[in-house]
Each structure stands twice: as C-alpha cells, then as structure tokens.
C-alpha cells in the first residue's frame, strides 16, 4: 500500500504525462494494464496510483519503490518485449516528465470535531 511518511526508507517516482483530452482515458487504460500485468511483478515495486486531471490534459502516476536500485531494475525491464509495447503505446499519445522523490515533510489538517 502507498505510504506517504517522512523517513519511510523508499523512493517515489512521479510521472506527469501530458495528453490530448480525447486520449486521456486511453492513456489511463494503457498505464493500468501495464502496471497490472508487468510492473507490479518487478522486485522492489511497492505500489502505484493513477491520477487524472479534471481538464483531461494530464495523467499523473505516483509509484513507490523499495530503493532507487529497485527502480533501476524496472528501467531495465522496459527493454523487455513484454512491456515495450506499452511504452510504445504511451509515447504514441503522450509525453511525460518523470522524477524521483523522497518525502521530506508531511502535513495533516485539523482533526474533525467529535460529534
């Protein structure tokens, strides 16, 4: 499960995809299928979440890995013929900007009052 916590000893990859609104759902479907059929089986993969912008122009994928080294094994997996069709499909309809992050600080809102 996704963990957003300081000092969690993991890395987070955030990919922001830019897409035409008419292709947003197709991109979501490709990313979901790729994650469900291959990425989730990569050693070191913890979790992922897909987000879509309400204006239809972006999709953001948030994935967590046990370490940067584990993520590198995912990168090498992209050359695998079983996953490369997904990469080709994504690149045909979207461009993306990936980044690797560590959680620095977490903020929470006030607790709800007791009823």
C-alpha positions in Angstrom: 0.0 0.0 0.0 1.1 3.5 -0.7 2.9 5.2 2.2 3.4 8.9 2.5 5.6 9.4 5.5 8.9 11.0 6.4 11.9 8.7 6.6 10.0 5.9 5.1 13.2 4.5 3.5 11.7 4.2 0.0 11.7 6.3 -3.2 8.8 7.7 -5.1 8.6 8.1 -8.8 6.2 10.8 -10.0 5.5 10.8 -13.8 3.4 13.6 -15.2 2.0 12.7 -18.7 0.7 15.4 -21.0 -2.0 14.2 -23.3 -4.8 15.4 -25.5 -8.1 15.2 -23.6 -9.5 12.8 -26.2 -6.7 10.4 -25.4 -6.7 10.7 -21.6 -8.8 7.6 -20.9 -6.8 5.5 -23.4 -3.6 6.6 -21.6 -5.1 5.6 -18.3 -6.1 2.2 -19.7 -2.6 1.6 -21.1 -0.9 2.6 -17.8 -3.3 0.5 -15.7 -2.8 -2.6 -17.9 1.0 -2.2 -18.0 1.1 -1.8 -14.2 -1.3 -4.7 -13.6 0.3 -7.2 -16.0 4.0 -6.5 -15.6 5.2 -3.6 -13.4 3.6 -4.9 -10.2 5.7 -8.1 -10.5 9.1 -6.2 -10.6 11.1 -6.8 -7.4 11.1 -3.8 -5.2 7.8 -2.4 -6.5 5.6 -1.3 -3.6 2.5 0.5 -5.1 1.2 2.9 -7.7 -1.6 5.3 -8.0 -3.0 6.9 -11.2 -4.5 10.4 -11.2 -6.2 12.2 -14.0 -6.6 16.0 -14.3 -10.2 17.2 -14.5 -9.4 19.2 -17.7 -8.3 16.0 -19.4 -4.8 17.2 -20.3 -2.7 15.3 -17.8 -2.3 12.0 -16.1 0.0 11.6 -13.1 1.3 8.3 -11.9 2.7 8.0 -8.4 4.7 4.8 -7.8 6.8 3.7 -4.8 9.9 1.5 -4.8 12.0 0.0 -2.0 15.1 1.8 -3.4 16.5 3.6 -6.4 18.3 0.4 -7.3 15.0 -1.5 -7.4 13.6 1.2 -9.7 16.6 0.8 -11.9 15.6 -2.9 -12.4 12.2 -1.5 -13.6 14.0 0.7 -16.1 15.9 -2.3 -17.5 12.6 -4.1 -17.7 11.4 -1.5 -20.1 13.6 -3.1 -22.7 11.7 -6.4 -22.2 9.5 -7.2 -25.3 6.5 -7.9 -22.9 6.5 -4.4 -21.6 7.9 -2.4 -24.5 4.5 -2.4 -26.4 3.1 -0.4 -23.5 5.9 2.1 -23.7 5.4 2.5 -27.4 1.6 2.9 -27.0 2.2 5.6 -24.3 4.7 7.5 -26.4 2.4 7.5 -29.4 -0.2 9.6 -27.5 1.6 11.4 -24.6 4.8 12.9 -23.5 6.0 12.6 -19.9 8.3 14.1 -17.3 9.4 11.6 -14.7 11.1 12.5 -11.4 12.3 10.5 -8.3 11.4 11.9 -4.9 11.8 11.3 -1.2 9.2 12.6 1.3 10.6 15.5 3.3 7.6 16.6 5.4 4.0 15.5 5.8 1.3 17.9 6.9 -2.1 17.0 8.2 -5.2 19.1 8.5 -7.0 19.6 11.8 -8.9 16.7 13.2 -12.7 16.7 12.8 -14.5 17.8 15.9 -16.1 15.0 17.9 -19.9 14.6 17.3 
